[in-house]
Amino acid sequence: MVGDYSAISGDNTDMHSQRNSKSGLSCKMVLQAVGKVLRKSKTKPNGKKPTAEEKKQYLEAEFTKVRVVDFDLKELVMLPREIDLNEWLASNTTTFFNLINLQYSTISEFCTGDTCQAMTACNTIYYWYDERGKKTKCTAPQYVDFVMSLVQKLVTDDDIFPTKYGKEFPNAFESLIKKICRYLFHVLAHLFWAHFKETVALDLQGHLNTLYAHFIVFVREFNLVDPKETCIMDDLSEILCAPAPPAPAAPSSPASAPSPSSHNHVTER
């Protein structure tokens, strides 16, 4: 089963019930306690690129080495011979949607209109485009809600994600999958960029690392997201998507972390 590595995932239930359910790892008392500590050091977005020291914590070796699987993700995402490509894309995309939505829900209490006044990741600000193409700058929680609502609507539409035997996928199915994956990448990037401290405080960095690596390997395998879109997280991708080393043997020197990006501008998308 794709995505069964996540100890926090549980059954793939309806999105709304997942978001409303109380996870043992993210119970309200724990989140409130963590929040009191984290909010003291958290500054509000001001349109400038945050310091590399604060925002590149996720590249530190002590965190990147934390995973919840030790198998080859490339092997996991490859299309099985007996499976139709669209079926495979649909199944995996739905699973990623559920897991990313659940991962975000663990820190959603800290992602507010005050703490995240824009949907940011690295030096990029993401804008939401409605069905008419109107560009809107919104807070991160608003953007994530737009993403999850849209994807929920698509994956539950039987004309787009058919569940009945013999029903064909629409001609535009691949383009819709690419659109979904692009939005899901934005959410993952924001989780690392803006909420990695909370994720570590909840001891969920292993799940986030594994989910991100699995997702990136998947979209690369089927060319679902433009590399220009994901390049803002290439430093992390190269670390997490590297083949996992064999089981612990002789001590080895930690991999050196990539140097921080030298870009000083903010990109709008």
C-alpha positions as CSV (number, residue, x, y, z in Angstrom):
1,M,0.0,0.0,0.0
2,V,1.5,3.3,-1.0
3,G,2.1,5.6,1.9
4,D,1.7,3.0,4.6
5,Y,5.1,4.1,6.1
6,S,3.3,7.0,7.9
7,A,2.5,6.1,11.5
8,I,0.3,9.1,11.7
9,S,-1.8,8.4,8.6
10,G,-4.2,5.7,9.8
11,D,-6.9,4.7,7.3
12,N,-7.6,6.9,4.3
13,T,-10.8,8.3,5.6
14,D,-12.6,11.4,4.4
15,M,-10.5,14.6,4.5
16,H,-12.8,16.5,6.7
17,S,-12.9,13.7,9.3
18,Q,-9.1,13.5,9.2
19,R,-8.8,17.2,9.8
20,N,-11.2,17.1,12.7
21,S,-9.9,14.0,14.3
22,K,-7.5,14.3,17.2
23,S,-4.2,12.6,16.6
24,G,-2.3,11.4,19.7
25,L,0.8,13.2,18.5
26,S,-1.0,16.5,18.0
27,C,-3.4,16.7,20.9
28,K,-4.5,20.2,21.8
29,M,-2.6,20.3,25.1
30,V,0.7,19.3,23.4
31,L,0.2,21.8,20.6
32,Q,-0.6,24.6,23.0
33,A,2.5,23.9,25.1
34,V,4.7,23.8,22.1
35,G,3.1,26.9,20.7
36,K,3.9,29.0,23.9
37,V,7.6,28.2,23.4
38,L,7.7,28.6,19.6
39,R,5.7,31.8,19.3
40,K,8.2,33.7,21.5
41,S,10.9,33.3,18.9
42,K,8.7,33.4,15.8
43,T,8.7,36.7,13.8
44,K,6.0,37.9,11.5
45,P,6.7,37.8,7.7
46,N,7.9,41.2,6.4
47,G,8.4,40.4,2.8
48,K,12.1,39.9,3.2
49,K,14.0,36.6,2.9
50,P,14.4,35.1,6.4
51,T,17.9,34.3,7.6
52,A,19.4,31.1,6.3
53,E,20.3,30.1,9.9
54,E,16.6,30.1,10.9
55,K,15.1,28.8,7.8
56,K,17.6,26.1,6.8
57,Q,17.3,24.1,10.0
58,Y,15.8,21.3,7.9
59,L,19.2,20.8,6.1
60,E,21.1,20.0,9.3
61,A,22.4,16.5,9.3
62,E,20.8,15.6,12.6
63,F,17.4,16.2,11.0
64,T,17.9,15.0,7.5
65,K,19.1,11.6,8.7
66,V,15.8,11.0,10.4
67,R,13.5,8.8,8.2
68,V,10.8,6.2,8.9
69,V,11.7,3.8,6.1
70,D,14.9,2.2,4.9
71,F,13.9,1.0,1.4
72,D,14.4,2.3,-2.1
73,L,11.7,4.9,-2.9
74,K,12.6,4.8,-6.6
75,E,11.5,1.1,-6.6
76,L,8.3,2.0,-4.7
77,V,7.1,4.6,-7.3
78,M,7.9,2.6,-10.4
79,L,4.8,1.6,-12.5
80,P,4.0,-2.1,-12.0
81,R,3.7,-4.0,-15.3
82,E,0.1,-5.0,-14.7
83,I,-1.2,-1.6,-13.6
84,D,-2.6,1.1,-16.0
85,L,-0.6,4.4,-15.8
86,N,-3.6,6.5,-15.0
87,E,-4.7,4.1,-12.3
88,W,-1.2,4.3,-10.8
89,L,-1.2,8.1,-11.0
90,A,-4.6,8.4,-9.5
91,S,-3.9,6.0,-6.6
92,N,-0.6,7.6,-5.7
93,T,-1.8,11.2,-6.0
94,T,-4.8,10.5,-3.8
95,T,-2.6,9.0,-1.2
96,F,-0.2,11.9,-1.3
97,F,-3.1,14.3,-0.9
98,N,-4.3,12.5,2.2
99,L,-0.9,12.3,3.8
100,I,0.1,15.9,3.1
101,N,-3.2,17.1,4.3
102,L,-2.7,15.1,7.5
103,Q,0.9,16.3,7.9
104,Y,-0.2,19.9,7.6
105,S,-3.0,19.4,10.1
106,T,-0.4,18.5,12.8
107,I,0.9,22.1,12.7
108,S,-2.1,24.0,11.5
109,E,-2.6,25.6,14.9
110,F,0.7,27.5,14.3
111,C,0.0,28.4,10.6
112,T,-2.3,31.5,11.1
113,G,-3.0,34.7,9.3
114,D,-0.7,36.5,11.8
115,T,2.3,34.1,11.7
116,C,2.1,33.4,7.9
117,Q,0.7,36.5,6.2
118,A,1.7,35.1,2.8
119,M,2.2,31.6,1.4
120,T,5.9,31.5,1.3
121,A,8.7,29.0,0.7
122,C,12.4,30.0,0.5
123,N,12.5,33.2,-1.6
124,T,9.1,32.5,-3.2
125,I,5.6,33.9,-2.5
126,Y,2.7,31.9,-4.0
127,Y,-0.4,33.6,-5.2
128,W,-3.7,31.8,-5.6
129,Y,-5.4,31.9,-9.1
130,D,-9.1,31.3,-9.1
131,E,-11.0,29.5,-11.9
132,R,-11.2,32.8,-13.8
133,G,-7.4,33.3,-13.5
134,K,-7.7,36.1,-11.0
135,K,-4.5,36.5,-9.0
136,T,-5.0,36.8,-5.2
137,K,-2.4,37.2,-2.5
138,C,-3.6,35.3,0.6
139,T,-2.4,34.1,3.9
140,A,-0.8,30.6,4.1
141,P,-3.7,29.0,5.8
142,Q,-6.1,30.4,3.3
143,Y,-3.9,29.2,0.4
144,V,-3.6,25.7,1.9
145,D,-7.4,25.6,2.4
146,F,-7.9,26.6,-1.2
147,V,-5.5,23.8,-2.3
148,M,-7.1,21.1,-0.1
149,S,-10.6,22.1,-1.1
150,L,-9.8,22.0,-4.8
151,V,-8.0,18.7,-4.6
152,Q,-10.7,17.1,-2.5
153,K,-13.3,18.2,-5.1
154,L,-11.2,16.7,-7.9
155,V,-10.3,13.3,-6.4
156,T,-13.9,12.7,-5.3
157,D,-15.3,13.5,-8.8
158,D,-16.0,10.2,-10.4
159,D,-15.8,11.8,-13.9
160,I,-12.2,12.7,-13.2
161,F,-11.1,9.9,-10.8
162,P,-13.3,7.1,-11.9
163,T,-13.9,4.3,-9.5
164,K,-16.3,2.1,-11.5
165,Y,-14.9,-0.7,-13.6
166,G,-14.7,0.2,-17.3
167,K,-15.1,4.0,-16.9
168,E,-12.3,5.9,-18.7
169,F,-10.1,8.6,-17.4
170,P,-10.7,12.0,-19.0
171,N,-8.3,13.2,-21.8
172,A,-7.0,16.0,-19.5
173,F,-6.3,13.7,-16.6
174,E,-2.5,14.0,-16.7
175,S,-2.7,17.8,-16.8
176,L,-5.0,17.7,-13.7
177,I,-2.5,15.4,-11.9
178,K,0.3,17.9,-12.7
179,K,-1.8,20.7,-11.3
180,I,-2.5,18.8,-8.1
181,C,1.1,17.8,-7.6
182,R,2.3,21.4,-8.1
183,Y,-0.1,22.6,-5.4
184,L,0.9,19.8,-3.0
185,F,4.5,20.7,-3.5
186,H,3.8,24.3,-2.4
187,V,2.3,22.9,0.8
188,L,5.3,20.7,1.5
189,A,7.7,23.5,0.8
190,H,5.9,25.8,3.2
191,L,5.9,23.1,5.9
192,F,9.7,22.9,5.8
193,W,10.3,26.6,5.3
194,A,7.9,28.0,7.9
195,H,7.0,25.2,10.3
196,F,10.0,22.9,10.7
197,K,10.5,24.0,14.3
198,E,7.0,22.9,15.2
199,T,7.4,19.6,13.3
200,V,10.6,18.9,15.2
201,A,9.0,19.8,18.5
202,L,6.3,17.3,17.7
203,D,8.9,14.7,16.7
204,L,7.4,14.4,13.3
205,Q,10.4,15.4,11.2
206,G,11.0,11.7,10.2
207,H,7.5,11.5,8.7
208,L,7.8,14.9,6.9
209,N,11.2,13.9,5.5
210,T,10.0,10.6,4.2
211,L,6.8,12.0,2.8
212,Y,8.7,14.7,1.0
213,A,11.3,12.3,-0.4
214,H,8.6,9.9,-1.6
215,F,6.7,12.7,-3.2
216,I,9.7,14.1,-5.0
217,V,10.8,10.8,-6.3
218,F,7.3,10.1,-7.6
219,V,6.9,13.4,-9.4
220,R,10.3,13.1,-10.9
221,E,9.6,9.5,-12.1
222,F,6.6,10.7,-14.1
223,N,7.6,14.3,-14.9
224,L,4.6,15.7,-13.0
225,V,6.2,19.0,-11.7
226,D,8.4,21.3,-13.7
227,P,12.0,21.3,-12.2
228,K,11.8,25.1,-12.3
229,E,9.0,24.8,-9.7
230,T,10.8,22.5,-7.4
231,C,14.3,24.0,-7.7
232,I,13.8,26.2,-4.6
233,M,14.0,23.0,-2.5
234,D,16.8,21.3,-4.5
235,D,19.2,21.4,-1.7
236,L,16.9,19.4,0.5
237,S,15.8,17.1,-2.4
238,E,19.3,16.1,-3.2
239,I,19.9,15.0,0.4
240,L,16.6,13.3,1.1
241,C,16.2,11.6,-2.3
242,A,19.7,10.1,-2.4
243,P,19.6,6.3,-2.1
244,A,19.4,5.3,1.5
245,P,22.7,3.9,2.9
246,P,22.8,0.2,3.9
247,A,22.0,-0.8,7.5
248,P,24.4,0.7,10.1
249,A,27.9,-0.5,9.5
250,A,31.2,1.3,10.2
251,P,30.8,4.9,11.4
252,S,30.9,7.3,8.5
253,S,31.4,11.0,8.3
254,P,28.2,13.1,8.0
255,A,27.4,14.5,4.6
256,S,28.2,18.1,4.3
257,A,25.2,20.4,4.0
258,P,24.8,22.4,0.9
259,S,25.7,26.1,1.1
260,P,22.7,28.4,1.5
261,S,21.3,29.9,-1.6
262,S,22.8,33.2,-2.6
263,H,19.5,34.6,-4.0
264,N,18.4,37.8,-2.3
265,H,15.3,38.4,-4.3
266,V,11.7,37.3,-3.8
267,T,10.0,35.4,-6.5
268,E,6.3,35.6,-7.1
269,R,4.3,32.7,-8.6
